[in-house]
Amino acid sequence: MFMKRRLAFLSIATCVLTVICLWEYQWRRSEPKRHCLDALRQFETSLNSSESSLLLKQVAIPQAVRGKTPQEQAEFIRKALRSEISEDGLRLIAKHGSFGPLNQIFPDEGAAWARQAGVNPDDCVALKSENRGLKAEIVMEIHGETYRVVRCNNVKQLAGNL
């Protein structure tokens, strides 16, 4: 009787420890994706604020507008990206999208997108989700401990496409 209880306790303890270890592993493995999504939420907020300096720190400035003033750069980015991102779209891409290194998520076009922004493709991660023929695309450069937007396309439209 004592041996059966001890064996049952050890079995339950082993199962609990296994579940905890798997949860911890999954939590750490998904950390880059969480950081990326946090940065995107902050970026979406900055797009709708008047604070240009913060916005410019959150995006890899396209080479085509690097010679412009900071105000002109911020205006260009707001006009280009405000209609491309929303909280609802971010929620959907977080739940249903693929996340990983840029060259794995967008093997064909990823390097060209990185070059347009003047960043190294190996320093980038990406999110992708497709629904009813609409492809939402996000590319982020890992810049030190921060993430900067390189590309954001159709994320807001993804939420309206359900």
Secondary structure in CASP SS format (residue, H / E / C, confidence):
PFRMAT SS
TARGET T0000
AUTHOR 0000-0000-0000
METHOD secondary structure of the structure
MODEL  1
M C 1.00
F H 1.00
M H 1.00
K H 1.00
R H 1.00
R H 1.00
L H 1.00
A H 1.00
F H 1.00
L H 1.00
S H 1.00
I H 1.00
A H 1.00
T H 1.00
C H 1.00
V H 1.00
L H 1.00
T H 1.00
V H 1.00
I H 1.00
C H 1.00
L H 1.00
W H 1.00
E H 1.00
Y H 1.00
Q H 1.00
W H 1.00
R H 1.00
R H 1.00
S C 1.00
E H 1.00
P H 1.00
K H 1.00
R H 1.00
H H 1.00
C H 1.00
L H 1.00
D H 1.00
A H 1.00
L H 1.00
R H 1.00
Q H 1.00
F H 1.00
E H 1.00
T H 1.00
S H 1.00
L H 1.00
N C 1.00
S C 1.00
S C 1.00
E C 1.00
S H 1.00
S H 1.00
L H 1.00
L H 1.00
L H 1.00
K H 1.00
Q C 1.00
V E 1.00
A C 1.00
I C 1.00
P C 1.00
Q H 1.00
A H 1.00
V H 1.00
R C 1.00
G C 1.00
K C 1.00
T C 1.00
P H 1.00
Q H 1.00
E H 1.00
Q H 1.00
A H 1.00
E H 1.00
F H 1.00
I H 1.00
R H 1.00
K H 1.00
A H 1.00
L H 1.00
R H 1.00
S H 1.00
E H 1.00
I C 1.00
S C 1.00
E H 1.00
D H 1.00
G H 1.00
L H 1.00
R H 1.00
L H 1.00
I H 1.00
A H 1.00
K H 1.00
H H 1.00
G C 1.00
S E 1.00
F E 1.00
G E 1.00
P E 1.00
L H 1.00
N H 1.00
Q H 1.00
I H 1.00
F C 1.00
P C 1.00
D C 1.00
E C 1.00
G H 1.00
A H 1.00
A H 1.00
W H 1.00
A H 1.00
R H 1.00
Q H 1.00
A H 1.00
G C 1.00
V C 1.00
N C 1.00
P H 1.00
D H 1.00
D H 1.00
C E 1.00
V E 1.00
A E 1.00
L E 1.00
K E 1.00
S E 1.00
E E 1.00
N E 1.00
R C 1.00
G C 1.00
L E 1.00
K E 1.00
A E 1.00
E E 1.00
I E 1.00
V E 1.00
M E 1.00
E E 1.00
I E 1.00
H E 1.00
G C 1.00
E C 1.00
T E 1.00
Y E 1.00
R E 1.00
V E 1.00
V E 1.00
R E 1.00
C E 1.00
N E 1.00
N C 1.00
V H 1.00
K H 1.00
Q H 1.00
L H 1.00
A H 1.00
G H 1.00
N C 1.00
L C 1.00
END
